[in-house]
Amino acid sequence: MNFLAVLTFITAALAYGVDPEDNESCTLPAYICKHDFKGWLVCNVDGKFLDGGDCAEGTTCQYINDLPYCV
């Protein structure tokens, strides 16, 4: 199951063309999981990813229909 989460993260990062660790530009609307899957990042109007929030304790960020959700 962890392999699927990692594979999904990599696929989504490639789809957006951005590594959340880099401060590369993004295009609205873009949401991605943080590198540690403990929350998500959101693209702002300046085209940079910002901290969108943290997942509740006991949940992790996972992609559902190409969007990050805490489950």
Rosetta blueprint (number, residue, H / E / L):
1 M L
2 N H
3 F H
4 L H
5 A H
6 V H
7 L H
8 T H
9 F H
10 I H
11 T H
12 A H
13 A H
14 L H
15 A H
16 Y H
17 G L
18 V L
19 D L
20 P L
21 E L
22 D L
23 N L
24 E L
25 S L
26 C L
27 T L
28 L L
29 P L
30 A L
31 Y E
32 I E
33 C E
34 K L
35 H L
36 D L
37 F L
38 K L
39 G E
40 W E
41 L E
42 V E
43 C E
44 N L
45 V L
46 D L
47 G L
48 K L
49 F E
50 L E
51 D E
52 G E
53 G E
54 D E
55 C L
56 A L
57 E L
58 G L
59 T L
60 T L
61 C E
62 Q E
63 Y E
64 I E
65 N L
66 D L
67 L E
68 P E
69 Y E
70 C E
71 V L
